C-alpha cells in the first residue's frame, strides 16, 4: 500500500491498506490496525477526500492513545492538524499541531518536532500572521539541515517562499523557489516539485509576467494529472485562469475556472467560494 501510494497510484494503495486493516482487526493487532488507519487517512487526503481522511485519523488517535503509542499519537495529531487546515478550520488545526509539537519535544524526536513546526507555520500563514509563520519555517529549515533531510528542506523552502511573497519581496521569493525546485528534483519528490512550479507560476503572475507563469503552471498540471492529486488539479486550473485573464483571454479563463470548480466543490476545498465568485465576476463583466 505504501509503495503504490509513493508511485501516486492512490486507489490501488487504498485496496491494500483496507486489506491490512481487515487482517489486523481479525487477529486483534491494534498496532497494525493503527498503522492501516493512518495510511488510509493519508491516502484519502491525497485524493482530496479530507473529511473521510479525518474520520480515519480520529479512529487512529483513539486507538494509539488506548495502547500508549506516544510517537504514533504525535503523527496522528499532526495529520489531524493538516486535515482541519485543509478544511479552513485553522484554529482547530493549530490546537492539534501544538499538541503534536509538545509530544515531539517530550520524546526528543527532532523529525517529528520539525513536522509540527511546518504545520504551525502553515496554519499561522492561513491566519495572515506572516512573521510568526516565517519564524516557524526558519526553525523547521534549521532542523532539516541539522538532520540532512533535503526533502523536508525543499518542502519548507516552498512555504518560506510563500511567506516572503506575502511581504512583497518578489526577488527573494523567486530565489527561494528556484532553490526549492533544484532540491526537490534531485530528491525525486514529485509533489514538492509540483508545488515549487506552482509557486513560481504564482510569483511571476503577481509580477505581471503572465505568459511566464503559464509555462510553470503547465509543467505543474502535467505532474498533478500524473499523481492524481485532485485538490492540486483544481488549484492549478484556477491559477491558470487568473493568468489567462491577465493576458486578456477571458473566455479561456472562465473555462479553466469552471473546470477548477468541478473538481474543488465536491472535495469541500476552502477555495471553492473564491473560484465561484471569480467566475460570477467575470461573467458579470461580459
N, C-alpha and C positions, 0 to 999 in steps of 0.2 A: 504493500500500500504506500509506504513512504517513497519507495523507488519510483512508482508511477506518478506520484504527486510531484516529485522532483523533475520528472520529464514533462510535466504540465498536463498529463492525462488524468485529470481530477476525477472524472466519472468512474474510470476503472479503479482508481485508488480507493474510492468510496466502497466499491464492491468488496475489496479485500479487508478494509477496516471493519465493515459490518460483519464479515465472517469471523474476524478476530474477536470482536466484541461478543458475538454469539457463543463462541467456544469458551471465552473467559467466564461468561456468566454460567455456562453449563457446568464448568469444573470448579466454580467458586473462587476464581483467581481475581481478586479485587484489584491488584496492582496492574495486571494486564488489561483488565476492563477499563481502568482509569486511562491507560495509555491509548486504548482504542477510542474512547470517548473524546480525548483531546485531539487525536488525529482526525476524527470525523468533524470536530468543530473547525479545525484549520481548513479542511477540505471544503466544507460548505461556505466558509468565509471566503475562500479563493473563488468560489462560484458566485459570490455576491449575495448569498443567502444568509445574511447576518443574524437575523432573529433565530433561525434554525441553528446556526453555529452557537449562539449564546445558550440555547437550550442544552446542547451537549456540554458546554463549558460549566454550566451551573450544576449539572448532574455529576460532572467530574469533580468539581470543587467539594461537593458534599462527600464524595467517596474518598478523596485524598485526605480530607480532614478527619474522616472516620478512621482511616488506617494510619494517620500521623505522618504522612509523607510531606514534610515541610518544603522540600525543594520543588516537588510537583505542585504543591499549593501555590508557591510563588509564580510558577509559569502559568498556571490556570488563572490566577488573579490578573496577570499581565494580559492574557488573551481576552478576558472579560473587559478589561480596560480598552483594548483595541476595538472590541466589538461595539461597546457603547459609544466610543468616539466616532465610529463609522456611522452610527445612527444619529449623531449630532447631540447625544446626551453627555456633554463634556464634563460637567461637574461630577457625574457618577463615574465617568472614566477616570478622572483624577483620583477619586477615592480608591479605586482598585489599583491604580499604578502606585499610589503611596503605600498601600498595604504590601504590594509586591516588593517595593524598594526596601521596606523595613525588614522583611523576611530575608531578602538577599544580603543585607548588611549583617544581620544576625548570624547568618550561615557563613559569612565571609566569601560569598560567591560573587566575584567581580563581574563575570559574564552576565549573570542574572541582574546584578545591580545596573549594569550598562543598559540592558534591555528596558528596565524600569525608567531609567533616565530618558531614553528615547521616547517612551510613551508619554512621560510627563512633558517633555519638550513639545511634542505634537499637540497635546491637549492644551497647553498654555498658548500655543500658536493659534489654535482654533478659537481661543477666547480673546485674541488680539493682544495678548501680553508678550510682545515680541522679544523684548530684552530678557525677560525671565526665561523664555524658550531658548534663546541663544545660550544662556548660562547652562542650562541642562544639556544642550547639544555639545557644548565645548567640553563639559565633564565626560560626556559619553565618548567623544572622539579620543580624549586622553586615555580612557580605559581601553579602547580598541587598539590604540597604538602601543600601549603598555603590553597588551597580550599578543600583538602581531596579527590581529584579526582584520585583514584587509577588506573582507566582505562587509563587516559591520561598519568599518570606517567609510566605505563607499556609500552605504545607505544613509549614514548620519550626515555626511557631507551634503547629500541632497537636501536634507531637512535644514541644515545650516544655510544653504543657498536660498531656500525659500524665505528664511527669516531675514537674510540680508536684503532680499528683494523687497520685503515689506518696508525696509528702511530706505529703499530707493537707491541703493548702491549697486548700479547695474554692472559695472565692470568687475567689481569684486564678486558679484553673483555669478557671472559667466565664468570667471576663473575657477570658482569652487565647483561649478557643474562640469566643466571640462576635466578637472582633476577627478571628479567622481566617475565620469564616463570612462576615463582611462583605467581606473582601478576595477570597476565592475566588469568591464570587458575582459580583463585579464583573469578575473575570478570565475567568469562564466555565469554570473548571476543575471539571468535574463530579465527578471522582474525589476531589479535595480537599474539595469540598462534602459529598460522602458521608461522608468521614472526620470532618469537623467536626460534622456532625449526629450521627454515631455516638458521637463523644466527648462531646458534650453529653448524649446519652442515658445513657451510662455514668456520667457525673458526677452527674446528677440521681438515678439509681438508687442510687448509693453514698450519696447524701444522704437516701435513704429516700423519694424522690418518684417512685415507680414509674410512676404514671399520666403524669406529665410526661415521663418518659424514653421511654415508648412513643410519644408524639407525635413525638419526634425519630427514633426507630427506624423508624417507618412512613414518614417522609419519606426516610430513608436507603434503605430497602428498595426504594422506587419507583425511585430512581436506579440502584442496582446491578442491578436487573432490566433496566433500560433499557440499561445499558452491558455487561451480560453478564459481570460480574466474579464468577466462581463463588466464589472464596475469601471475598470480602466478603459474598456472599449467605449463605453458611454461617455466617459470624461474626455477622451482624446477626440471623439467625434464633435463634441461641443466646442472644444478648444479650436478645432479646425474650422468650425462655423464662424467663430469670432474672427479668425484670421481672414477667412474668405470675405466677411463683411468689411473688414478693413481695406480689402482690395477692391471694394465696390462690386462684389459678386453676391448680391443679396439673395437671389433665388437659390444658388448653390448653398449659401449659408443656412437658409431655412431648411433645406433638405437634410443637411448634416445634423442640424439641431433636432429635427424631428426624429431622425434615426437614433440620436442620443437619448431622447425622451422615451422611446420604445424600450430601450434597454434599462434605463435608470429607474423609471417609475415602478416596475414590478419588483425591484430589489430594494425599494424604500431608501434610495440614496438621498442624503440631505441636499444634494444638488438639483433634485427633480424640480423643485419650485423655481429655482433660478433659471433653469433651461426653459420651463414652460412660460415664465414671464418674458424671457428674451424673445421667444417665438411670437408671443402676442404683441410685443412692442414692434417687432419688425413687420408683422402683418398689418398692424395699425398704420404704419408709415407708407404702405404700398398704395 
